[in-house]
Amino acid sequence: MSFDPIRSLSKVRHEFGEHGGVNMSIETSTTFTVLAAETMPEIFMGEKGPDQGGCFLYGRHFNPTVYVLGRYLAAIEGTESGYATSSGISAIACSVMQLCSPGDEIVASNAIYGGTFALFKEFFPIKAGITVRFVDISNLDEVKAAITDKTRAIYTESISNPTMVVADIPKLATIAHDAGAKLIVDNTFSPMLLSPAQLGADIVVHSMTKFMGGGSDIIAGAVCASKEFIMELMDLHTGAVMLLGPTMDPRVAFDLSLRLPHLGLRMQEHSRRAQFFAEKLESLGLDVLYPGLASHRHHALLSSLTNKGFGYGGLFALDLGTTDRAFAFMNDLQRNEGFGMLAVSLGYFDTLMSCSASSTSSELSEEELQEAGIAPGLVRVSLGYTGTLEDRWDQFERALKRVKLI
């Protein structure tokens, strides 16, 4: 990969505050005035907008502060355009519903976040008449076999939650495009590390709640794609974002805009620490999943796809065999060592850990968990960067010894 997301972001025109502030102003108006009555029908007909005359209409449509954030997001992902939504799941849902109508189909990875799995397995078929076929996304023959003339999209996570399966984005893009479908990639696990649009993806979605936000204090989502697709999402008559209304508050957009400039630095440190932990755990003979390890089945693939200098991500998974052992280990870390927190989500500056099968993937049945490779004792660790790396490893190792895992 030759794409440099940090350089791309640095080239975006800087927005100054209304009175010359180094940061952009927050535009909290719900509605926007026009200077001539003739302008309003032009906005409603799509002839004028943020890029055509600098015209805004209503906060649920485009907001100036959120619009600037969308430009930053597009620069990071290397897409033509982007826009932010109120949550990651809304970004996913709106993207799919914009592409699909009742009777259409999606081919989706079977190893994805539990909330997305429920959206695809339950909500879309029941409420929208959209069929979803789940596959092992790493088995390209299985992906091809699942495609029909009704398939409108292939959906995958760049690095799967929580099993660390790496999607072969270029090949999946080829498969999708040969079938006249789009490739949607959730890049929540790997902002900066991977640039799916540069690898052939049509639509890139994020839960900005995670690494992009970095503070576990904001719920937010993003869609990065062609300008045409973003305008479709915001269409006054058929736009999924416009009409379903997952509007981002401009105050939230402003907060997030201040966190993106140091996203690259944060991702580098998350990755550096996760690599260190994974190598230590592997040397102790433990069953650790981390794509930065040479032993990981997709290590070579991910190495060929990543933007250089950002490592392999800030998450690893540790299979401790049983739920009881997983619980005992996590309890010991939190209670006796003060290491991390027992909580869902990821991308926080401190460590968050959970047993995926009984938490973030609990929407899957026993059979579905097995098919996705999510073992009952699999502990997902989103490694933070607080404290020194050496001290944090010492804490982790002591807990492993106390619960007799080493």
N, C-alpha and C positions, 0 to 999 in steps of 0.2 A: 504494500500500500504506500502511495506517495502523498495521500491527503493529510494535511496538518490542520486539525480542528482549532488549535489555539491561534495559529496564524490567520485562519479564515475568520474567526471571531474578532480578531484585532482589526480587521479591515472594514468591519461594519461602521458606518457613519455614526459618530458619537452624538447622542441626543443630550443637549444641555438643558438645564432648568429654565423656566420662564424668565427668571431674573439673572441668568448667567451662572447658575449653580453647576457644579461639576457633574451632578447627577440629574437625570431627567425629572421633570415635574410629574406629579401624580394627577391624572385627570379623572376626577370622581363624578363627573356629570353623568346622569343616566340618559339624557337626551342632548342633542346638539343643534345649534341654530344654523341657519343658512342666511347668506347675505341677500339673496334674491328668491322670491317665491318660485321662480322657474326652475331653480336648482333642485328642489325637493322631488318632483316627479322624475328628474334625471337620475337621482340616487335610487329611487324605487325601481326604475327600469334597468339598473345596473350600468348606466352610462357614466356615472361618477361615483367615486369612492375614495378610500385613503390614498390610492396611487393615481387616481384620476381627479385632480383638482383639490386633493387634500380634504375631501368631504367625509364627514361622519354623520351617522343617522341616530343610532340608539345603542345603549350599552350592551344589549344582548346580541347586537350585530357586530360591529367593530368598536373597540375602545382604543384611543391613542396610546395609552400606556401598555396595554396588553398587546397592541399591534407592534410596538417596538420590541417587546420581549419575543414576539414571534420571529422578528428579523434576526435576533440573536440566536434563537434556537435553530433557524434555518442555516445560519452560518456554521454552527457547531456540527450539524449533520450533513452539510454540503448539499442542501436541497434548495429548490427555487424559492420556496415559501414555507411558512409555518405559522401555527397559531396555538395558543394555550387554552386549556379548558380547566374546569373546576376539579377534575380528578383524572387519574390514569385510566380507570375503567370507563369513564365517559369518553375519553379519547378513542379507546378501542371500540366501544359500542357505536359511536357516531361514524367512525371510519367504515365499519362493516355495514351499517345500515345505509350509508351513502352509496356503497357499491352494490348492495343486494336488494332484491325484491322478493316477495313471497314466492316460494318454489325454487329459488336459487340455492346453491350449495357452497360450502366452504370446506377445504381440507385443512385440518389443524393438527399441530403437534399434540401428542397425548401427554407430554411432560411440560405443563405450563402451570402458572399460578392458579391456585384453587378457585379464586373468584372469577378469573377468566374462563376456567373450565366450566363452572356453573353457568356463566353467561352463555357459553356456546352450547353446552349440552342440554340445558333446561330452558333458559329464557328465549333464545332465538327460535328454536323449533316451536315452542308453545305459543309465544306472543307474536312472532313475526313470520312464521312459516318458512324459516331458513334452516336447511338441513346442514349439520356439521359432521364430517367424517374424520375421526381421530386416527392418526397414524404415528408410527415411529419416524420422526422427521429425519433421522439419520439414515433411514433405509429409503434411498431414492426410488427404488423399484416399487416399494409400497406406496410412496407418495404418488407416483405416476399411475399406479393401478386404481387409486382412489378418485382420480379425476374423471369427471363426466362432462357432457356438453352443457351441464347446468352449473359447473364450477365457476365461481366468479373471483375467488381469492384463495391463496395459500397463506396460512397464518402460522407464525412461529416466533419464539423468543430467540434472540441472538445466542444467549447462553441460558439454558433452561433452568427453571426454578422447581425443585432445588437440586436436580441431579447433574447439573453442569454439562449437559449435552450441548455440543456446539453445532449450530446450524451451518450447513454449507450454502451460504447465501447466494453466491454466484450460480451454482447449479440449480438451486431452488428457483431463482429468478428465471433461468432459462426454461425450466419445466413449466412455470406459471405462464410465461409469455408465449410459449409454444401452444398453450391451451387457450390463449386469449384471456387469461386471468391476470390478476395483480398479486404481487407479493407484499404482504404486510409483515413487518418485523417489529417486535417489541424489544427495544434496546435499553430497557431500564437497568439491567445488570451491568451494562458496559458502555456508558457514555464516554466519549473521547477515545476509549480503547478501540471500538469498532465504529465504522461509518457505513451502515447497511445500504444507504442510497448510492454510495460510491461503488458498492459491490453489486448493484442491480436491483435492489428493493425499490418498490414504487412508493410505499408509505411507511414511515417510521413513527412509531408511537412511544411515548414514555409515561411512566408514573414519575412526575417530577417530585413527588413526595419523598423519593428515595435519595439517590446520590446527588441529583441536581440541587435539591433543597438542602440536604446535608444536615439539617438540624432537627428532624422529626417533629417539626412544628407547623408544617404547611401541607395541606392536601392539594395536589395540582396535577394536571396532565398536559400532554403536548402531542400535536400532530404535525409532522414535517413531510412535505410532499411537493408536488408541482403546484404552481400558482393556480392552475386550472382546478385542481382538486380542492384546494383550500377555498376557492371561490364557490365551488359547488357546495361545500359544507356550510357556507355562509349565505347561500341563496335565500332570498326572502320567501320563496314559494315552496322549495323542496329541500332546503339545506338542513341536514341533521343537527348541526351545532346551533344554527339560528332557531330552529323550530322546537327542538327538544330542550334547549336552553341551559346547557352546562356552562354558564358564564363565569369567567374568572373575575374576581374582584380586582380592580386596578391597584389597590394597596398591596395585594398579594403579588401581583405582577412586578411591582416596583421592588419589593423585598427580594424576589427571585432574581431580578436583573442584577442585583448587587452580589449575588453568590456565583454567578456563572463565570466571571473572570478568574476565579481561583479554583474552578472545578477540576482543571487539569492537574494542578498541584495536589489536590485532595485525592484524586484517583491514583496518582503515582504512589502516594504514601499508603493508601489502602492496599494497593497491589503489592508493594514492597513487603509489607508486613504479612499479608496472606501467603505470599510465596515462601517467606521464612518459616511460618507455622507449618505449612503443608510439607515442606521438605523435612522438618524436624519430626513431624508425625509419621511420615513415610519411613524415616530411618528407624523409628521405634516399632515398625511392623504393623501399624494401625491402618485400617481401611479408610483412606482419605481420598476424597474426590476434589481435584483442583486442576483445571486445564493448563496451569503453568508447570505441572510436573511432566517430565518426559515420558513417564509411564501412563499418563492419561491417554485414552484411545483417540482423542481429538486434539492432542497437543500440536501436532504438525499442522493440522488444518487451521487451528486458531492462530498459530504463529504466522501462517501465510496471509491471514486476513487482517491482522491488527495494525493499527497506526503505531509506529515504533515509538518506544519510550514510555508507554503507559502501563506496561506489564500485562497481567492476565486477570485482573479484577480483584475485588475485595472480599469475595465470598468463597468459602470452602464448605464441604459437607463431610461429616465424620460418621461412619456407620458403626455404631456400638452394639449392634446385634439385636437387642431387645429394647422395648419401650422403657422397662424398669431401669435398665442400665443407663439409658439416655437421660431419664429423669434424675437419677441419682447423681450423675455427673454434672448436669446443669445446676441442680440444687446446690451441690458442693461448691461449684465455682462462684455462684452468686452469694451464698450465705457465708462461706468460710474464707473466701479469697477477695470478695468484693470485685470480682472480675465480671464485667459486662452485666447485662440485664436479660431476664427471661421475658421476652416480648417478641411480637411479630414485627414485620417490616424490616427494613434494611437500609444501608447507606448512611447511617447515623455516625457522628464523630466518635461515639463510644460503641462498644461491642454489643450486638443484639443476637440472641440465640434462641432457637425453638426446635422442637421435634416436629418436623414437617407433616408426617403422616397423621398426627393427631392435632394439627393446628392449621397452617396455611394451605395444606392439601387435603383437609378432612372432607372436602366436598366430593372427593373421589371414593368410589366403593373399594372394597378389599381387592377385587379383581382388577380394577382400574389402577389402583396403587401399584399392584404387582406389574402390570403391563408398562407402567411409566417408570418402573425401577425405583420406586420410593419405598424403601424398607422401613419397618416399624421403628427401628432404633436409629434412623438417620437424623443426625443433628445438623441443622444448617447454622453456620456461624458467619455473621456479617461483621468482619473484624474492624474495630475502630482504630483510631490513632492517638488516643490519650495515653499518658504514661510512657515510659521508655519501653522499647521493644523487648529488651532483656528481662525487665521486671514482669512484663505481661506473660512472657513465655514461662518464666519461673512459676508464676501462679497457675498457669494451665497445666504444667507438668506435675506440680504438687497435687492438684485435684485428680489427675489421671492415676497417680500412685495411691491416693487415699481410697479411691473406689476400685482399686485393683485392676485397672485397665492396662497398666504396664508393670 
